[in-house]
Amino acid sequence: MESVTRVVPREDFSLELWFNTGDHRLFDARPYLNRGVFTSLQDVALFKQAFVALDTVCWPGDLDIAPETLYDLSVPLTD
C-alpha cells in the first residue's frame, strides 16, 4: 500500500504529495470541503496546517484522508 512521505498544501486547496513508491502527485481537495468534518478545511489557514502522520495526510482536529484515496484520486506531477 502507498504511504504519504511528504505533503505541501497549496493555496488552491490542493495537496502536493510524495509517496513511498517514489510517486509525486497532486490531489485536489476542493470536492471534499463541503462534506461533513472536512468543511472546517475551507479555512485556508487550517488547510495549510496539513502534516504527515501514520502514513497519510492529517490536520489538527483528528482529520485525515486515507492514503489510498489520496493516491487513487490524484494526478502525477513531473519534477
N, CA, C and O atoms as a Tinker XYZ file with bonds, in Angstrom:
   316  protein
     1  N      0.834000   -1.180000    0.000000    73     2
     2  CA     0.000000    0.000000    0.000000    64     1     3
     3  C      0.879000    1.243000    0.000000    63     2     4     5
     4  O      1.946000    1.270000    0.614000    81     3
     5  N      0.413000    2.266000   -0.697000    73     3     6
     6  CA     1.147000    3.524000   -0.768000    64     5     7
     7  C      1.043000    4.272000    0.558000    63     6     8     9
     8  O      0.000000    4.272000    1.212000    81     7
     9  N      2.148000    4.907000    0.936000    73     7    10
    10  CA     2.185000    5.743000    2.130000    64     9    11
    11  C      2.666000    7.133000    1.732000    63    10    12    13
    12  O      3.557000    7.280000    0.895000    81    11
    13  N      2.069000    8.142000    2.339000    73    11    14
    14  CA     2.494000    9.513000    2.094000    64    13    15
    15  C      3.754000    9.784000    2.918000    63    14    16    17
    16  O      3.798000    9.499000    4.115000    81    15
    17  N      4.769000   10.334000    2.269000    73    15    18
    18  CA     6.011000   10.661000    2.978000    64    17    19
    19  C      6.223000   12.155000    3.129000    63    18    20    21
    20  O      6.996000   12.592000    3.983000    81    19
    21  N      5.539000   12.945000    2.302000    73    19    22
    22  CA     5.676000   14.404000    2.363000    64    21    23
    23  C      4.433000   15.039000    1.774000    63    22    24    25
    24  O      3.845000   14.512000    0.830000    81    23
    25  N      4.030000   16.180000    2.337000    73    23    26
    26  CA     2.882000   16.922000    1.823000    64    25    27
    27  C      3.207000   18.406000    1.818000    63    26    28    29
    28  O      3.831000   18.927000    2.743000    81    27
    29  N      2.769000   19.078000    0.756000    73    27    30
    30  CA     2.846000   20.540000    0.677000    64    29    31
    31  C      1.450000   21.021000    0.296000    63    30    32    33
    32  O      1.018000   20.834000   -0.841000    81    31
    33  N      0.739000   21.645000    1.247000    73    31    34
    34  CA    -0.579000   22.189000    0.925000    64    33    35
    35  C     -0.439000   23.465000    0.117000    63    34    36    37
    36  O      0.437000   24.287000    0.386000    81    35
    37  N     -1.304000   23.629000   -0.875000    73    35    38
    38  CA    -1.271000   24.802000   -1.745000    64    37    39
    39  C     -2.455000   25.719000   -1.461000    63    38    40    41
    40  O     -3.456000   25.300000   -0.881000    81    39
    41  N     -2.326000   26.972000   -1.878000    73    39    42
    42  CA    -3.370000   27.987000   -1.684000    64    41    43
    43  C     -4.688000   27.608000   -2.353000    63    42    44    45
    44  O     -5.753000   28.032000   -1.903000    81    43
    45  N     -4.630000   26.816000   -3.423000    73    43    46
    46  CA    -5.834000   26.459000   -4.178000    64    45    47
    47  C     -6.532000   25.216000   -3.627000    63    46    48    49
    48  O     -7.354000   24.612000   -4.316000    81    47
    49  N     -6.214000   24.832000   -2.399000    73    47    50
    50  CA    -6.799000   23.674000   -1.728000    64    49    51
    51  C     -6.443000   22.355000   -2.415000    63    50    52    53
    52  O     -7.237000   21.416000   -2.442000    81    51
    53  N     -5.253000   22.310000   -2.959000    73    51    54
    54  CA    -4.719000   21.047000   -3.456000    64    53    55
    55  C     -3.536000   20.665000   -2.566000    63    54    56    57
    56  O     -2.985000   21.488000   -1.836000    81    55
    57  N     -3.171000   19.399000   -2.655000    73    55    58
    58  CA    -2.055000   18.880000   -1.877000    64    57    59
    59  C     -1.017000   18.308000   -2.821000    63    58    60    61
    60  O     -1.319000   17.439000   -3.640000    81    59
    61  N      0.187000   18.789000   -2.707000    73    59    62
    62  CA     1.297000   18.203000   -3.439000    64    61    63
    63  C      1.826000   17.083000   -2.549000    63    62    64    65
    64  O      2.178000   17.312000   -1.391000    81    63
    65  N      1.879000   15.878000   -3.097000    73    63    66
    66  CA     2.176000   14.687000   -2.299000    64    65    67
    67  C      3.345000   13.901000   -2.855000    63    66    68    69
    68  O      3.544000   13.822000   -4.067000    81    67
    69  N      4.109000   13.325000   -1.953000    73    67    70
    70  CA     5.155000   12.369000   -2.291000    64    69    71
    71  C      4.822000   11.076000   -1.560000    63    70    72    73
    72  O      4.421000   11.087000   -0.396000    81    71
    73  N      4.995000    9.974000   -2.257000    73    71    74
    74  CA     4.660000    8.665000   -1.701000    64    73    75
    75  C      5.911000    7.794000   -1.570000    63    74    76    77
    76  O      6.937000    8.052000   -2.200000    81    75
    77  N      5.799000    6.762000   -0.742000    73    75    78
    78  CA     6.920000    5.845000   -0.537000    64    77    79
    79  C      7.271000    5.077000   -1.803000    63    78    80    81
    80  O      8.322000    4.438000   -1.861000    81    79
    81  N      6.427000    5.126000   -2.803000    73    79    82
    82  CA     6.677000    4.466000   -4.086000    64    81    83
    83  C      7.586000    5.306000   -4.980000    63    82    84    85
    84  O      8.041000    4.850000   -6.029000    81    83
    85  N      7.844000    6.556000   -4.541000    73    83    86
    86  CA     8.617000    7.489000   -5.355000    64    85    87
    87  C      7.737000    8.394000   -6.191000    63    86    88    89
    88  O      8.236000    9.310000   -6.844000    81    87
    89  N      6.423000    8.151000   -6.179000    73    87    90
    90  CA     5.494000    8.971000   -6.959000    64    89    91
    91  C      5.342000   10.356000   -6.350000    63    90    92    93
    92  O      5.334000   10.516000   -5.130000    81    91
    93  N      5.223000   11.348000   -7.213000    73    91    94
    94  CA     4.977000   12.745000   -6.848000    64    93    95
    95  C      3.661000   13.091000   -7.517000    63    94    96    97
    96  O      3.563000   13.057000   -8.744000    81    95
    97  N      2.622000   13.432000   -6.708000    73    95    98
    98  CA     1.275000   13.573000   -7.249000    64    97    99
    99  C      0.579000   14.812000   -6.686000    63    98   100   101
   100  O      1.023000   15.391000   -5.694000    81    99
   101  N     -0.520000   15.211000   -7.333000    73    99   102
   102  CA    -1.310000   16.360000   -6.909000    64   101   103
   103  C     -2.745000   15.905000   -6.656000    63   102   104   105
   104  O     -3.384000   15.306000   -7.520000    81   103
   105  N     -3.239000   16.206000   -5.443000    73   103   106
   106  CA    -4.592000   15.844000   -5.031000    64   105   107
   107  C     -5.415000   17.113000   -4.867000    63   106   108   109
   108  O     -5.017000   18.019000   -4.135000    81   107
   109  N     -6.551000   17.186000   -5.536000    73   107   110
   110  CA    -7.460000   18.327000   -5.431000    64   109   111
   111  C     -8.445000   18.036000   -4.301000    63   110   112   113
   112  O     -9.300000   17.160000   -4.432000    81   111
   113  N     -8.328000   18.766000   -3.197000    73   111   114
   114  CA    -9.185000   18.533000   -2.028000    64   113   115
   115  C    -10.506000   19.291000   -2.103000    63   114   116   117
   116  O    -11.381000   19.071000   -1.264000    81   115
   117  N    -10.675000   20.171000   -3.075000    73   115   118
   118  CA   -11.886000   21.004000   -3.131000    64   117   119
   119  C    -13.193000   20.218000   -3.083000    63   118   120   121
   120  O    -14.119000   20.665000   -2.407000    81   119
   121  N    -13.328000   19.075000   -3.758000    73   119   122
   122  CA   -14.598000   18.339000   -3.685000    64   121   123
   123  C    -14.957000   17.866000   -2.269000    63   122   124   125
   124  O    -16.122000   17.571000   -2.000000    81   123
   125  N    -13.995000   17.791000   -1.381000    73   123   126
   126  CA   -14.236000   17.306000   -0.016000    64   125   127
   127  C    -14.617000   18.423000    0.949000    63   126   128   129
   128  O    -15.125000   18.150000    2.036000    81   127
   129  N    -14.381000   19.667000    0.571000    73   127   130
   130  CA   -14.525000   20.782000    1.506000    64   129   131
   131  C    -15.968000   21.093000    1.890000    63   130   132   133
   132  O    -16.199000   21.882000    2.806000    81   131
   133  N    -16.929000   20.502000    1.221000    73   131   134
   134  CA   -18.342000   20.691000    1.575000    64   133   135
   135  C    -18.941000   19.439000    2.194000    63   134   136   137
   136  O    -20.161000   19.285000    2.239000    81   135
   137  N    -18.079000   18.541000    2.673000    73   135   138
   138  CA   -18.546000   17.258000    3.207000    64   137   139
   139  C    -18.192000   17.109000    4.685000    63   138   140   141
   140  O    -17.019000   17.130000    5.057000    81   139
   141  N    -19.194000   16.962000    5.502000    73   139   142
   142  CA   -19.028000   16.593000    6.900000    64   141   143
   143  C    -17.930000   17.340000    7.632000    63   142   144   145
   144  O    -17.885000   18.571000    7.626000    81   143
   145  N    -17.039000   16.574000    8.266000    73   143   146
   146  CA   -15.974000   17.152000    9.088000    64   145   147
   147  C    -14.974000   17.965000    8.271000    63   146   148   149
   148  O    -14.239000   18.780000    8.830000    81   147
   149  N    -14.938000   17.757000    6.980000    73   147   150
   150  CA   -13.958000   18.458000    6.151000    64   149   151
   151  C    -14.329000   19.910000    5.876000    63   150   152   153
   152  O    -13.507000   20.655000    5.343000    81   151
   153  N    -15.551000   20.338000    6.228000    73   151   154
   154  CA   -15.946000   21.728000    5.980000    64   153   155
   155  C    -15.036000   22.704000    6.718000    63   154   156   157
   156  O    -14.858000   23.837000    6.269000    81   155
   157  N    -14.461000   22.287000    7.835000    73   155   158
   158  CA   -13.552000   23.184000    8.569000    64   157   159
   159  C    -12.304000   23.508000    7.758000    63   158   160   161
   160  O    -11.637000   24.511000    8.013000    81   159
   161  N    -11.989000   22.667000    6.787000    73   159   162
   162  CA   -10.792000   22.884000    5.966000    64   161   163
   163  C    -11.003000   23.964000    4.905000    63   162   164   165
   164  O    -10.083000   24.275000    4.148000    81   163
   165  N    -12.207000   24.537000    4.844000    73   163   166
   166  CA   -12.430000   25.678000    3.955000    64   165   167
   167  C    -11.617000   26.887000    4.406000    63   166   168   169
   168  O    -11.375000   27.807000    3.625000    81   167
   169  N    -11.200000   26.879000    5.666000    73   167   170
   170  CA   -10.299000   27.906000    6.199000    64   169   171
   171  C     -8.893000   27.579000    5.696000    63   170   172   173
   172  O     -8.278000   26.613000    6.149000    81   171
   173  N     -8.388000   28.381000    4.762000    73   171   174
   174  CA    -7.095000   28.079000    4.136000    64   173   175
   175  C     -5.977000   28.004000    5.168000    63   174   176   177
   176  O     -5.024000   27.245000    4.986000    81   175
   177  N     -6.073000   28.773000    6.244000    73   175   178
   178  CA    -5.037000   28.719000    7.284000    64   177   179
   179  C     -5.005000   27.336000    7.930000    63   178   180   181
   180  O     -3.929000   26.806000    8.206000    81   179
   181  N     -6.173000   26.750000    8.171000    73   179   182
   182  CA    -6.223000   25.396000    8.726000    64   181   183
   183  C     -5.784000   24.384000    7.674000    63   182   184   185
   184  O     -5.019000   23.468000    7.974000    81   183
   185  N     -6.263000   24.546000    6.443000    73   183   186
   186  CA    -5.892000   23.618000    5.373000    64   185   187
   187  C     -4.369000   23.537000    5.234000    63   186   188   189
   188  O     -3.815000   22.457000    5.029000    81   187
   189  N     -3.707000   24.670000    5.347000    73   187   190
   190  CA    -2.258000   24.715000    5.158000    64   189   191
   191  C     -1.483000   24.124000    6.334000    63   190   192   193
   192  O     -0.255000   24.056000    6.287000    81   191
   193  N     -2.175000   23.700000    7.380000    73   191   194
   194  CA    -1.527000   23.037000    8.507000    64   193   195
   195  C     -1.402000   21.526000    8.295000    63   194   196   197
   196  O     -1.062000   20.795000    9.226000    81   195
   197  N     -1.672000   21.064000    7.090000    73   195   198
   198  CA    -1.567000   19.642000    6.779000    64   197   199
   199  C     -0.181000   19.124000    7.135000    63   198   200   201
   200  O      0.826000   19.803000    6.936000    81   199
   201  N     -0.152000   17.912000    7.662000    73   199   202
   202  CA     1.109000   17.267000    8.020000    64   201   203
   203  C      0.984000   15.766000    7.789000    63   202   204   205
   204  O     -0.122000   15.241000    7.665000    81   203
   205  N      2.115000   15.083000    7.733000    73   203   206
   206  CA     2.125000   13.636000    7.536000    64   205   207
   207  C      2.226000   12.948000    8.893000    63   206   208   209
   208  O      3.097000   13.257000    9.706000    81   207
   209  N      1.317000   12.014000    9.111000    73   207   210
   210  CA     1.351000   11.155000   10.301000    64   209   211
   211  C      0.668000    9.840000    9.940000    63   210   212   213
   212  O     -0.287000    9.814000    9.164000    81   211
   213  N      1.164000    8.773000   10.504000    73   211   214
   214  CA     0.559000    7.458000   10.272000    64   213   215
   215  C      0.388000    7.152000    8.787000    63   214   216   217
   216  O     -0.619000    6.575000    8.376000    81   215
   217  N      1.375000    7.543000    7.989000    73   215   218
   218  CA     1.434000    7.230000    6.557000    64   217   219
   219  C      0.425000    7.977000    5.685000    63   218   220   221
   220  O      0.210000    7.601000    4.532000    81   219
   221  N     -0.196000    9.031000    6.224000    73   219   222
   222  CA    -1.164000    9.780000    5.423000    64   221   223
   223  C     -1.134000   11.258000    5.793000    63   222   224   225
   224  O     -0.331000   11.682000    6.625000    81   223
   225  N     -2.012000   12.039000    5.171000    73   223   226
   226  CA    -2.110000   13.467000    5.463000    64   225   227
   227  C     -3.138000   13.679000    6.567000    63   226   228   229
   228  O     -4.237000   13.126000    6.525000    81   227
   229  N     -2.763000   14.489000    7.556000    73   227   230
   230  CA    -3.632000   14.801000    8.689000    64   229   231
   231  C     -3.680000   16.307000    8.898000    63   230   232   233
   232  O     -2.838000   17.056000    8.402000    81   231
   233  N     -4.693000   16.725000    9.650000    73   231   234
   234  CA    -4.840000   18.114000   10.071000    64   233   235
   235  C     -5.189000   18.129000   11.546000    63   234   236   237
   236  O     -5.654000   17.125000   12.085000    81   235
   237  N     -4.971000   19.257000   12.204000    73   235   238
   238  CA    -5.419000   19.381000   13.589000    64   237   239
   239  C     -6.922000   19.081000   13.691000    63   238   240   241
   240  O     -7.684000   19.366000   12.767000    81   239
   241  N     -7.331000   18.509000   14.813000    73   239   242
   242  CA    -8.733000   18.152000   14.991000    64   241   243
   243  C     -9.032000   16.730000   14.568000    63   242   244   245
   244  O    -10.192000   16.375000   14.362000    81   243
   245  N     -7.993000   15.907000   14.434000    73   243   246
   246  CA    -8.149000   14.492000   14.065000    64   245   247
   247  C     -8.760000   14.277000   12.689000    63   246   248   249
   248  O     -9.519000   13.332000   12.476000    81   247
   249  N     -8.424000   15.162000   11.759000    73   247   250
   250  CA    -8.876000   14.999000   10.375000    64   249   251
   251  C     -7.793000   14.308000    9.564000    63   250   252   253
   252  O     -6.608000   14.602000    9.725000    81   251
   253  N     -8.193000   13.403000    8.705000    73   251   254
   254  CA    -7.235000   12.771000    7.791000    64   253   255
   255  C     -7.981000   12.217000    6.588000    63   254   256   257
   256  O     -9.202000   12.063000    6.603000    81   255
   257  N     -7.223000   11.926000    5.562000    73   255   258
   258  CA    -7.746000   11.281000    4.358000    64   257   259
   259  C     -6.899000   10.042000    4.121000    63   258   260   261
   260  O     -5.672000   10.104000    4.202000    81   259
   261  N     -7.531000    8.936000    3.835000    73   259   262
   262  CA    -6.831000    7.671000    3.648000    64   261   263
   263  C     -5.785000    7.784000    2.538000    63   262   264   265
   264  O     -6.037000    8.406000    1.506000    81   263
   265  N     -4.612000    7.183000    2.750000    73   263   266
   266  CA    -3.557000    7.288000    1.740000    64   265   267
   267  C     -3.945000    6.701000    0.390000    63   266   268   269
   268  O     -3.510000    7.202000   -0.647000    81   267
   269  N     -4.756000    5.645000    0.386000    73   267   270
   270  CA    -5.165000    5.061000   -0.893000    64   269   271
   271  C     -6.091000    6.007000   -1.651000    63   270   272   273
   272  O     -6.056000    6.046000   -2.881000    81   271
   273  N     -6.915000    6.767000   -0.939000    73   271   274
   274  CA    -7.757000    7.781000   -1.583000    64   273   275
   275  C     -6.890000    8.876000   -2.186000    63   274   276   277
   276  O     -7.102000    9.295000   -3.323000    81   275
   277  N     -5.916000    9.332000   -1.415000    73   275   278
   278  CA    -5.012000   10.375000   -1.903000    64   277   279
   279  C     -4.291000    9.924000   -3.166000    63   278   280   281
   280  O     -4.139000   10.695000   -4.114000    81   279
   281  N     -3.851000    8.680000   -3.170000    73   279   282
   282  CA    -3.120000    8.165000   -4.328000    64   281   283
   283  C     -4.058000    7.961000   -5.526000    63   282   284   285
   284  O     -3.770000    8.415000   -6.634000    81   283
   285  N     -5.164000    7.285000   -5.293000    73   283   286
   286  CA    -6.065000    6.914000   -6.396000    64   285   287
   287  C     -6.726000    8.125000   -7.060000    63   286   288   289
   288  O     -7.013000    8.096000   -8.256000    81   287
   289  N     -6.966000    9.183000   -6.289000    73   287   290
   290  CA    -7.677000   10.351000   -6.823000    64   289   291
   291  C     -6.753000   11.536000   -7.119000    63   290   292   293
   292  O     -7.215000   12.663000   -7.296000    81   291
   293  N     -5.464000   11.275000   -7.169000    73   291   294
   294  CA    -4.507000   12.331000   -7.508000    64   293   295
   295  C     -3.953000   12.100000   -8.900000    63   294   296   297
   296  O     -4.128000   11.035000   -9.491000    81   295
   297  N     -3.286000   13.110000   -9.404000    73   295   298
   298  CA    -2.688000   13.014000  -10.736000    64   297   299
   299  C     -1.177000   13.145000  -10.624000    63   298   300   301
   300  O     -0.686000   13.852000   -9.744000    81   299
   301  N     -0.437000   12.482000  -11.492000    73   299   302
   302  CA     1.022000   12.540000  -11.436000    64   301   303
   303  C      1.548000   13.947000  -11.744000    63   302   304   305
   304  O      0.998000   14.670000  -12.574000    81   303
   305  N      2.616000   14.303000  -11.057000    73   303   306
   306  CA     3.365000   15.530000  -11.333000    64   305   307
   307  C      4.756000   15.133000  -11.809000    63   306   308   309
   308  O      5.283000   14.093000  -11.416000    81   307
   309  N      5.330000   15.949000  -12.638000    73   307   310
   310  CA     6.702000   15.710000  -13.058000    64   309   311
   311  C      7.605000   16.686000  -12.312000    63   310   312   313
   312  O      7.290000   17.869000  -12.189000    81   311
   313  N      8.700000   16.190000  -11.828000    73   311   314
   314  CA     9.646000   17.036000  -11.084000    64   313   315
   315  C     10.471000   17.888000  -12.000000    63   314   316
   316  O     11.313000   18.656000  -11.536000    81   315
